[in-house]
Amino acid sequence: MAKGSYTTGQILDWMGYFSRMMEVSPEKIKLLDICGKIKNVIPLVETHKRIIIFADEMHEDLFYEFWEAGFGEYDMWYGVGIKEEGQVRHVKIKEVINRKITAPTVIFILNENTRESYRIGMRNDMFSKGPIKYVGNEIRAVIMSLLGVDSQDTICLVDAESIAIEAAFVAGDGTIICVENDNGAKETMEDNVRQFGVHNVTIIPDLDKESMDSIPVPRLSFIVANKHLEEDIARLLKKNPKMQFVIYTLELDILSGIKGLFEKYGISNMEVIQISVSKTDKNSVFVAQPSPWLITGEVV
């Protein structure tokens, strides 16, 4: 057994212990083993009423990270060591923010008031402020539907900051690659990664060969189109000749040229969707949001 890890039997023993203590079926408890691994812990705590976390010294500041994420009032039980031997302590998370994890530790967090649901179409005011102009949350929900992200997916996102965060929640065991060549956007993206506690996001400055060599092969790319669209498509196809694409644009001249680009690079099954959203303002007047085109295609 690797240092700081738990066997399957020990994990099941702890699951049984907390199930009996809380008088709840094990199926109502989320299980997360992060020993020796980088996982998205914060989003899972936010969206589960009961969660057991198996952690080790690789995550020494985990209690502080919980407090920083706003979990200070949550009830937490934790025990240091592999086996339960009466040493489990019950605290509020805010009481142990200065305690480091220096040995295998089992953590049970209870938050009966949380909603166990995926937050699709998150409000823009939840994201870090910066030079980025975020797409409307209703439009983002449609984009997420088109992407069809799964838990182990690898997706490349070009200038798509808020999409990256939502995709990172879904692809908890995958990789979200963000291409950010603007320093201000890159810093804002880094702020969002820290704020939401997503550890499966990789930020690269461009799609040059050196950057592309450093990332896993993405299944799909989402591109906020600009004048470099053809160059982006060509470089992404070198990484994955069977790439799937979703392209976002507000510009008619870019839209009109995409059919030719797709034909040139052998991208088929092209579909175009335009999304229009209007919302009432404080004066009950309907105000139209920008209406983007979303273009999908794939190499088959």
C-alpha positions as CSV (number, residue, x, y, z in Angstrom):
1,M,0.0,0.0,0.0
2,A,1.3,3.4,-1.0
3,K,2.1,5.9,1.7
4,G,-1.0,7.8,2.9
5,S,-3.5,5.6,1.0
6,Y,-6.4,3.4,2.1
7,T,-7.3,-0.1,1.0
8,T,-10.7,-0.8,-0.4
9,G,-11.5,-2.7,2.8
10,Q,-10.5,0.2,5.0
11,I,-12.6,2.6,2.9
12,L,-15.6,0.4,3.3
13,D,-15.0,0.1,7.0
14,W,-15.0,3.9,7.3
15,M,-18.1,4.2,5.1
16,G,-19.9,1.7,7.4
17,Y,-18.7,3.6,10.5
18,F,-20.1,7.0,9.3
19,S,-23.3,5.4,7.9
20,R,-24.1,3.9,11.3
21,M,-23.1,7.1,13.2
22,M,-25.3,9.3,11.0
23,E,-28.1,6.6,10.7
24,V,-28.2,7.0,7.0
25,S,-27.8,4.5,4.1
26,P,-24.3,4.5,2.5
27,E,-25.9,5.3,-0.8
28,K,-26.7,8.8,0.5
29,I,-23.0,9.5,1.2
30,K,-20.6,10.7,-1.5
31,L,-17.2,9.0,-1.4
32,L,-14.0,10.8,-2.5
33,D,-10.4,9.4,-2.2
34,I,-7.8,12.1,-2.9
35,C,-4.8,10.4,-1.4
36,G,-1.9,11.1,-3.8
37,K,-4.3,12.7,-6.3
38,I,-5.5,16.1,-7.5
39,K,-9.3,16.2,-7.4
40,N,-12.0,18.9,-7.5
41,V,-12.9,18.7,-3.8
42,I,-14.7,22.1,-3.3
43,P,-17.4,21.6,-6.0
44,L,-18.2,18.2,-4.6
45,V,-18.6,19.5,-1.0
46,E,-20.8,22.3,-2.3
47,T,-23.2,19.9,-4.1
48,H,-23.5,17.0,-1.6
49,K,-25.2,16.9,1.8
50,R,-22.9,14.2,3.1
51,I,-19.4,13.4,1.8
52,I,-16.5,11.3,3.1
53,I,-13.0,12.4,2.0
54,F,-9.9,10.3,2.3
55,A,-6.9,12.7,2.3
56,D,-3.2,12.6,3.0
57,E,-0.3,15.0,3.5
58,M,-0.4,16.1,-0.1
59,H,-3.5,18.1,0.9
60,E,-2.1,19.7,4.1
61,D,-4.1,22.9,3.8
62,L,-7.4,21.3,3.0
63,F,-9.2,22.5,6.1
64,Y,-8.2,26.1,5.3
65,E,-9.4,25.7,1.7
66,F,-12.8,24.6,3.1
67,W,-13.0,27.7,5.2
68,E,-11.9,29.9,2.3
69,A,-14.7,28.4,0.2
70,G,-17.3,29.5,2.7
71,F,-17.7,26.1,4.6
72,G,-16.8,27.5,8.0
73,E,-20.1,26.7,9.6
74,Y,-20.4,23.2,8.2
75,D,-20.2,20.3,10.7
76,M,-17.2,18.0,10.2
77,W,-16.0,14.8,11.7
78,Y,-12.4,13.8,11.1
79,G,-10.0,11.0,12.2
80,V,-6.3,10.7,11.7
81,G,-5.1,7.3,10.8
82,I,-6.1,4.3,8.8
83,K,-8.5,2.7,11.3
84,E,-11.3,4.1,13.4
85,E,-10.1,3.7,17.1
86,G,-12.3,6.2,18.9
87,Q,-10.3,9.2,17.8
88,V,-12.9,10.8,15.5
89,R,-13.5,14.5,16.4
90,H,-16.6,16.6,15.7
91,V,-15.9,20.3,14.9
92,K,-17.1,23.2,12.9
93,I,-14.7,23.6,10.0
94,K,-13.9,27.2,11.1
95,E,-12.4,25.7,14.3
96,V,-9.6,23.8,12.5
97,I,-8.6,26.1,9.7
98,N,-5.0,26.3,11.0
99,R,-4.7,22.5,11.4
100,K,-2.5,20.9,8.8
101,I,-3.1,17.4,7.4
102,T,0.2,15.6,8.0
103,A,-1.0,11.9,7.9
104,P,-3.8,9.8,6.4
105,T,-7.0,11.5,7.5
106,V,-10.7,10.6,7.0
107,I,-13.1,13.6,6.8
108,F,-16.9,13.5,6.9
109,I,-18.7,16.7,6.1
110,L,-22.4,17.3,6.7
111,N,-24.4,20.1,5.1
112,E,-28.1,19.2,5.1
113,N,-29.1,22.6,3.5
114,T,-27.2,22.2,0.3
115,R,-28.8,21.3,-3.0
116,E,-27.5,18.2,-4.6
117,S,-27.7,19.4,-8.1
118,Y,-25.3,20.5,-10.9
119,R,-25.3,24.2,-11.4
120,I,-25.7,24.7,-15.1
121,G,-25.8,28.3,-16.4
122,M,-24.1,29.9,-13.3
123,R,-24.8,33.6,-12.8
124,N,-22.1,35.9,-14.1
125,D,-21.7,37.6,-10.7
126,M,-20.3,34.4,-9.3
127,F,-17.2,34.7,-11.5
128,S,-14.1,36.8,-10.8
129,K,-14.2,40.3,-12.2
130,G,-11.6,41.3,-14.8
131,P,-11.3,42.3,-18.4
132,I,-13.5,39.3,-19.5
133,K,-17.0,40.0,-20.8
134,Y,-18.8,36.8,-19.8
135,V,-21.5,35.3,-22.0
136,G,-25.0,35.4,-20.6
137,N,-25.8,32.5,-18.2
138,E,-28.8,31.3,-20.3
139,I,-26.6,31.1,-23.4
140,R,-23.9,29.3,-21.4
141,A,-26.4,26.7,-20.5
142,V,-27.1,26.0,-24.2
143,I,-23.4,25.8,-24.9
144,M,-22.8,23.3,-22.1
145,S,-25.6,21.2,-23.6
146,L,-23.9,21.3,-27.0
147,L,-20.5,20.3,-25.5
148,G,-21.9,17.2,-23.9
149,V,-19.1,17.0,-21.4
150,D,-18.6,13.7,-19.5
151,S,-16.8,13.0,-16.2
152,Q,-13.5,11.9,-17.9
153,D,-13.5,14.3,-20.9
154,T,-10.6,16.3,-22.3
155,I,-11.8,19.5,-23.9
156,C,-9.9,22.5,-25.3
157,L,-11.5,25.9,-24.8
158,V,-10.1,29.0,-26.7
159,D,-11.0,32.3,-24.9
160,A,-13.9,30.7,-23.1
161,E,-13.4,31.4,-19.5
162,S,-16.8,30.9,-17.8
163,I,-17.4,27.8,-20.0
164,A,-14.2,26.4,-18.7
165,I,-15.4,26.5,-15.0
166,E,-18.7,24.8,-15.7
167,A,-17.0,22.2,-17.9
168,A,-14.4,21.6,-15.1
169,F,-17.3,20.8,-12.7
170,V,-18.6,18.1,-15.0
171,A,-15.2,16.6,-16.1
172,G,-14.0,16.0,-12.6
173,D,-11.8,13.2,-13.7
174,G,-10.8,14.8,-17.0
175,T,-8.9,17.8,-18.2
176,I,-10.1,21.2,-19.3
177,I,-7.5,23.1,-21.4
178,C,-7.9,26.8,-21.5
179,V,-6.1,28.9,-24.2
180,E,-5.5,32.4,-22.9
181,N,-3.0,34.7,-24.7
182,D,-4.2,37.9,-23.0
183,N,-2.5,38.4,-19.6
184,G,-5.6,40.0,-18.1
185,A,-7.8,37.1,-19.2
186,K,-5.2,34.6,-18.0
187,E,-5.1,36.2,-14.5
188,T,-8.9,36.3,-14.3
189,M,-9.0,32.6,-15.3
190,E,-6.5,31.8,-12.6
191,D,-8.6,33.7,-10.1
192,N,-11.7,31.6,-11.1
193,V,-9.7,28.4,-10.8
194,R,-8.7,29.3,-7.3
195,Q,-12.2,30.6,-6.3
196,F,-14.0,27.5,-7.5
197,G,-11.4,25.0,-6.4
198,V,-11.1,23.2,-9.7
199,H,-7.8,21.4,-10.1
200,N,-8.4,19.9,-13.5
201,V,-7.9,23.1,-15.5
202,T,-4.7,23.6,-17.5
203,I,-4.0,27.1,-18.9
204,I,-1.8,27.5,-21.9
205,P,-0.8,30.7,-23.7
206,D,-1.5,29.6,-27.3
207,L,-1.9,26.7,-29.8
208,D,1.7,26.7,-30.9
209,K,3.5,23.3,-31.2
210,E,5.3,23.7,-27.8
211,S,2.0,24.4,-26.0
212,M,0.1,21.6,-27.8
213,D,2.9,19.1,-27.0
214,S,2.3,19.7,-23.3
215,I,-1.4,18.8,-23.2
216,P,-3.4,15.6,-23.6
217,V,-5.4,15.0,-26.8
218,P,-8.8,16.8,-26.6
219,R,-11.9,15.2,-27.9
220,L,-13.6,18.5,-28.6
221,S,-12.7,22.2,-29.0
222,F,-14.8,25.2,-28.2
223,I,-13.6,28.3,-29.9
224,V,-14.6,31.9,-29.5
225,A,-13.8,32.9,-33.0
226,N,-11.5,35.7,-34.1
227,K,-9.3,36.4,-37.1
228,H,-7.0,33.5,-36.2
229,L,-9.9,30.9,-36.5
230,E,-8.4,29.0,-39.5
231,E,-5.0,28.8,-37.8
232,D,-6.6,27.5,-34.6
233,I,-8.6,24.9,-36.5
234,A,-5.5,23.7,-38.4
235,R,-3.4,23.4,-35.2
236,L,-6.1,21.6,-33.3
237,L,-6.6,19.1,-36.1
238,K,-2.9,18.3,-35.9
239,K,-3.4,17.3,-32.3
240,N,-6.5,15.3,-33.0
241,P,-7.4,14.6,-36.6
242,K,-10.9,13.5,-35.5
243,M,-11.6,16.7,-33.5
244,Q,-15.1,17.9,-32.8
245,F,-15.7,21.6,-32.9
246,V,-18.2,24.1,-31.4
247,I,-17.5,27.6,-32.6
248,Y,-19.0,30.8,-31.1
249,T,-19.2,34.1,-33.0
250,L,-21.2,37.3,-33.0
251,E,-19.7,38.4,-36.4
252,L,-21.5,37.7,-39.6
253,D,-18.4,37.8,-41.7
254,I,-16.8,35.0,-39.6
255,L,-20.0,33.0,-39.8
256,S,-20.1,33.3,-43.6
257,G,-16.6,32.0,-43.9
258,I,-16.9,28.9,-41.7
259,K,-18.6,26.7,-44.2
260,G,-15.6,27.1,-46.6
261,L,-13.2,26.5,-43.7
262,F,-15.0,23.3,-42.7
263,E,-14.9,22.0,-46.3
264,K,-11.2,22.8,-46.6
265,Y,-10.3,20.8,-43.5
266,G,-12.7,17.9,-43.9
267,I,-15.1,18.9,-41.1
268,S,-18.6,17.6,-41.8
269,N,-22.0,17.5,-40.2
270,M,-22.1,21.3,-39.9
271,E,-25.0,22.8,-38.0
272,V,-25.7,26.4,-37.1
273,I,-27.7,27.6,-34.1
274,Q,-28.5,31.3,-33.3
275,I,-29.6,32.0,-29.7
276,S,-31.6,35.1,-28.8
277,V,-32.3,36.0,-25.2
278,S,-34.2,39.0,-23.9
279,K,-34.6,39.9,-20.2
280,T,-36.6,42.5,-18.4
281,D,-34.6,45.3,-16.8
282,K,-35.5,47.2,-13.6
283,N,-38.1,49.1,-15.5
284,S,-39.8,45.9,-16.8
285,V,-38.5,46.7,-20.3
286,F,-37.2,43.8,-22.4
287,V,-33.5,44.2,-23.2
288,A,-32.0,41.9,-25.8
289,Q,-28.7,40.3,-25.1
290,P,-26.1,39.7,-27.9
291,S,-27.3,36.9,-30.1
292,P,-24.4,34.6,-31.0
293,W,-24.2,31.9,-33.6
294,L,-23.0,28.5,-32.5
295,I,-21.5,26.3,-35.3
296,T,-20.8,22.6,-34.7
297,G,-18.9,20.1,-36.9
298,E,-16.7,17.1,-36.7
299,V,-14.2,15.1,-38.6
300,V,-15.7,11.6,-39.3
